[in-house]
């Protein structure tokens, strides 16, 4: 694998470690961590800091029956882990993504497909997976909030640089970019997206009302 | 009862993982559940929601104890990670947002020397790195663990622009990262 050049900002990794990212953003960061030992090591340190903070917090009194209720729950639970979701159909995905249910691929334009990734939404923020053919542009879309992108296969280029497998890009409302795929194979990427996708071209505008993403 | 140290907490988790040891689990519950409750209340949850959260986190500890590997993470770090994942996945924002967090309730000095010494190696390292930051920097980083809207609240509290809080936090985390990489 090529070297990972673009990693999340330190404060994004801190927000992930602290548990304050929204679920769709956290899922994209977690997938990046599976591919990037450098980011993963820093997050492990920040989690150790979280452990130290938890360990040193003053205790708050629990409800009177709390321990009894807890013991009754574990007895009823029998120690069985809840039924795990089955693996999805994309065997090459990083491990943290394998158990999210994937929606059907939808056509978004020539060489461009998208499918939903079953991470719990947070407001309008959700996770989508795009497959975009060589030389194609990403679909035009609005940025209503922060957007996080992780490249899984192939690569693209935009004004901030060249992004290959494992690379991570954050764009906010001030960013106006339209990445172009510059690899020989389709670029597969995972995106936590807040805004709406606007399909370009006549056909795109005609099918827009029917494409709910 | 004396506070169990990190090695003892690790042994208790292993006893749960290997033998489904209920007494060991009860001790873990008594140590962690009241602290997890504090953690969530400081993140803005109402006491009853924070208590439910502590129960859910401890149920996950019971279920996943056999996956605990003391060579990879200290006991407190492992439990924190479980609580963190639960906070992202399961806790509905409505519950978290049920109360405005009070900035004065945040811990002033959570890393007492005792807490640092009783921790695992990783805890000692992050504790000493944190103490090498300025007070303001350490406070900004600690604040980040307790509420996602911390930036706006810190800005209000300190009477400085939000952008300044963000850039100061960024500098603080970058400095923390370089301190941590020096000690590896």
Interface residues (C-beta under 8 A of the other chain):
Chain A: X9 X10 X11 X13 X14 X15 X17 X18 X19 X20 X21 X22 X23 X26 X42 X44 X45 X46 X47 X48 X49 X50 X51 X52 X53 X54 X55 X56 X57 X58 X59 X60 X61 X62 X63 X66 X67 X69 X70 X71 X73 X74 X77 X79 X80 X81 X82 X120 X122
Chain B: X6 X20 X22 X25 X26 X29 X30 X32 X33 X34 X35 X36 X37 X38 X39 X41 X42 X47 X50 X51 X54 X55 X58 X59 X62 X63 X64 X73 X74 X75 X76 X77 X78 X79 X80 X81 X83 X84 X85 X87 X88 X89 X93 X107 X110 X111 X112 X115 X116 X118 X119 X120 X122 X123 X125 X126 X127 X130 X141 X142 X144 X145 X146 X147 X148 X150 X166 X169 X170 X173 X174 X177 X180
